[in-house]
Amino acid sequence: MLFMKLLHNKIALALLGVAFLIFISIAVYRPSETARIDGTKTPLYAGVVQDAIDQYEMAYKNGDFVRACVQAKIVTQLLLQAKDETAYNAWRAKEEKTCEEYAKSIRGE
């Protein structure tokens, strides 16, 4: 009986909804982990990074420098989150080159 009264209470429903959203956001947005051969675990950033790289390459290949510049920035940010310093530094250089090409295309150079 008390449970039914709580269900009809709008405040209780709102709190239940907020708790559910918090639970879902934690479960969904937490980086997944996968076991490696050596027994350690690593976040599954590799697939996300590769997707962003593929999108960059498609935009760059088709001469869409504004999208390529944005995608290069996204790849750089993903590598920063993945804590891959070597790849991050390489993509920072590629990002600067791509964004400079975009700026030149706007200036008509």
N, C-alpha and C positions, 0 to 999 in steps of 0.2 A: 504494500500500500504506500509506504513512504517512498519507495523507489519510483512508483508511478507519479507521485506528486513532484518529485525532483525532475522527472523527465518533462513534465509540463511547465516547469519553471524556466522561463527564458534565460535567466542568468546562468542557471546550471547548464543549459544547452550551449550557451555561448562559451562557457569555460571548458566544456567537453570538446567543443569544436576547436578552440585554441590549443588545447592539449593534443588533440589529434593532429593538427597542422604542424605543431612543433615536433611531434614524433615522426611524422612523414618526412619533414625537411631534414631531420638528422639522419634518418635511414637512407634517404635518396642522395643527399648532397655530400655525404661522407665519402672520401675516396675509397674505392674498393681495393682489396688487396689480393694478390695472387701469389701462390707459393712458387719459388724458383727452384731449379734443380739443386742448388747448394743448400736448400732448406730455409733460406731467409725469405722474408716477405717484402714485396715492393708495391707501391700504389700503381694502379693501372692508368698511368698518365700516357703511356706510349701510344695507345690507340687514339686518344684524343689529340695528341700532338701530331701524329701522322695524318689524321683527318684535316687538321688545320694547314699542314704543309701541302697536302693535295689541293686544298682550296686555293692556297697562295699560288701554287704552280699553274693551276687552271686560269686564274685571273691574270697572272703575269704573261702566260703564253698567249692569251687573247688580247694583250695590250691594254687591259683595264688597270691602269696604274693606281688609281685611287683605291680600288678594292684590294689590289696586291699590297699596297702600303698598309692598309688596315689589317689584312691577314698576316702580314709580316709582324706587325705589332702584337697580334693575338698569339702567334707562335712564340714570340719572344717572352710574352707574359706566361704562357703555359710552361715553357722551359724554366722560367724563374720559379714557378710553383713546384715544378718537379725537382728543383735543386740540381739541375744538370748544367753546371757552370761552363763547361767546354762548349756544349751546343748553344747555350745562352749567348756566349760571347760571339760565336760565329753568326748566329741569327741577328744579333744587334748590328753587326756590320752589314748583313744583307738587308736588314730593315732600313738602315740609313741610306744605302745605295738605292733601294727601291723607292723610298719616299723622296729622295733627291730627283730621281727620274720623273716622278709624278710632278714635282715642283717645276722641273724644266719643261714638261709637256704643257703646263698651264701658262708658263711665261712665253711659250712658243720657240724655245731654243732647240 
